[in-house]
Amino acid sequence: MQDTPAIKVTYSATVTVESPYVVHMSANKTGNSTSGNMTVYRFENNIKMPSYLIALAVGNLEETSMGERTSVITEPEKMAEVVDVL
C-alpha cells in the first residue's frame, strides 16, 4: 500500500491474541470472542483514510472515556496519571 494522503482506503481486521492482552485499532470494534486463553478482536473502518493513519496497539491496556467521541488508552497503572493531566 502506498503511503500518501492521495490514496485512501477502508479496512477491516481480525486480530487474535493471548489473554490477558487487549487489542485497539483506529477503527470501530465490531466484536470479540474468547476461546480458552485466546481472544479474537474484530474491527472495521468504513471511512476512507490514508494508510499512515492506520494504528494497532496490543498489550496490557485499559480504555477510559473522556467524552462522547474521545477516550484514552494506556497501561492500567498509568491511567490515573494520564487522566489527571487531561
Helices and strands as residue ranges (DSSP letters): E 8-18, E 22-25, E 28-35, E 38-50, G 51-53, E 56-59, E 62-65, E 71-74, G 76-78, H 79-85
